[in-house]
């Protein structure tokens, strides 16, 4: 029931306010000298809203004096007293409040303009390292590896030289000197990658008007690290037999040996295998599903396991099957680093050992020369072709995106049956090669 406390009642007390309950919602209070209150219920609980009422030009008006308990009773009365004082001096509290809001908006606009001017001035003075950090945060991090590989090269070769300089002062000759030093240490490919990353960075800087010109415009990779030769290395059948015989001397972890056969029999990328979980591999149906988050083109990929590949996965399962990841990290909380397998193979392939790395160099060096995990993917595709698998099916097995837009749009057949047969054919051939090796040994 709503009741109104009349002016003859005593003033409100803190104790009275504290005694109000939900059932008192709607009760009206009067504190004297134009201060009125009303009990309300909000998410925070029981509150009392207060207002100062006065008459002007024959109209009764009210101006908020806040809420209890957000404000104390003393603070609420001070607000009421201030409004009464304004009223007695001929000023309308509501109109004063409106004027104050307008003044505050004007001040905010002025402060915003001032900040924009300061920011513009600061932008002109931003250092190279600050600009790179901004680019990494808002653009480069969208890459699949979060831009970490690019930032590694930039932090190693560029930041130490021009990092603290104003971005506008970094000149073309300075950057060319950086590229030359990278080339001098024999890292021509790294120099080209660094050039490509900095070109993208300066396009970003130009769009934001951080710089007036692009210091690398007109340059090409041929003028930096030289034209990069397209890699065409693949393992011959004889080399695959040779590889199998080399494992005992190489003393690779058993899981890495199995990884080599998995990459060779499926054509998968080393990163896709490194991040695989046992939930992705169905050994009953013989299907390995590579999630789109793990594939290079961000498209889910299904691999139909050949008998050969299924046996390899089953052998791996005996080693790591109790963990979430097929290739768990040392602490078993994640997968191994995507470069771990490649580094292990590189140590065994290189012609000279490196300090701090494996001394068993050259143990996996084959007749055709050095090789990498990606060459196994190329070998799988080449072997499929030699076994009679048509190119379109091989491309699907490799999870390549169809380059012809019309075919990609209208020809939606996935050739799953043909892919399954292609992987089985590849697995059978690998099994035949390894059996041949066993016979030769015997």
C-alpha positions, 0 to 999 in steps of 0.5 A: 500500500502506497502512503504519503508522509505529510509535511508535519511528520519528522525529518527522515533518519538514516535508521529509517532508510535502513529499515525499508524492505521490498514490501515498502516499495512505492512509499513516499517520504518528505524531509522538509524544505522541498525534499521528497523521496520515494522507495524503489526496488532495483537490481542492487536492492532497495533504494530511495530516490530524492528530488527537490520540488519547487514552483516557478511561473505557476508550475511545480518542477522537480530536480533530482537530488540523487539516490540513497544509499549511493549518496548519504542523507547528508550529501542529498540534503546538501544537493537540495540546499544548493538547489534552494539557494539557486532558486532563491537567487532567481535561478532555475535549478533545471535550467542551470543543469541544462546549461552545465551539460551544454558547457560540459559538451563544449569542453569535451569537444575542445578536449577531443580536438586537443587530443586529436591534435596531440595524437596527430603530432605524436603520429608524426613522431612515432618510432619505427618500433612503435609502428611495427608493434601497431602493425603486428597487433592490428594486421600481422597477427591475422596470419595463421602463425600470428605473425611470429615468424615475420616478427622474429626476422624483424626483431633480429635484423631491423629493430636493432638498426632503426627501431628507435628512429622516427618512422619518417626518418628511416630511409631506403639506403638504411633498409638496403644496408639491413638486407645486405647484412642478411645476404652476407651471412648467407640467408638470401631467402630470409632477406627476401622474406624480410623485404616482403614483410617490410613492403606490406608494413609500409603499405599499412603505414601509407594507408594511415598516413604515417609516412608520405612515401614508400621507401621500398617502392620499385625494388624487387626480390631479385635485387635483394636476395636474388631470384628464388629457385623453385624447389623440385626435390622429391625422393625416388623409390630407391631413396625411400628404400635407402631412407628406411635402412638409414634409421638405425644409424640416425637414431631418430625418436621412434615417433619421428620415424613414424612421422616420416612414413605418415607424411610420405603416405598421406602427403600431409604437411608437417604442421598438420601432423604436429597439431593432430589430436587422437580425436581427429584420427578414427582408426576404426573407419580409417579416417583422419580429419584435419580441422580447418584451423590446422590446414594451410588454406583454412579448409577442413581436409579428410584423409582416407587412411591406407592399410599402410598408414593405419598401421603406422598410426596404430604403432604411434598410438601405442606410444602417445595414445594416452595423451590428447595429441598424437605428438604431445609436447614435453609437458603433455599440455599441447602439441610439439612445436611445428618445427620440431620434426623438421629440425630433427630431420635437418640435423640428420641430413646436414653435411656438417654438425652444428654446435649444440645439435645432434652429431649424427649428421649425414645419417639421413643424407640420401643419394639425391642430396638433402631433403626436407619434410615438405619434400615428402609431400612432393614425393607422395604427389609424384608417386601417385602420378606415377601410379596412374592417379589423375592430377585432379585427384592428387590435388584434392588429396593435397587439399589444394584449392582449385585455381579455376574460379568457375570450376571451384564454383560449379564443380562441387564433386569431392572425388572422395572415392577416387581419393581413397583409392589414390591413398590406398594405391600409394600405401600399397606401393610403399609397403612393396618398397619396404618389403623389397628392402627386407628381401634384399637384407635377407 
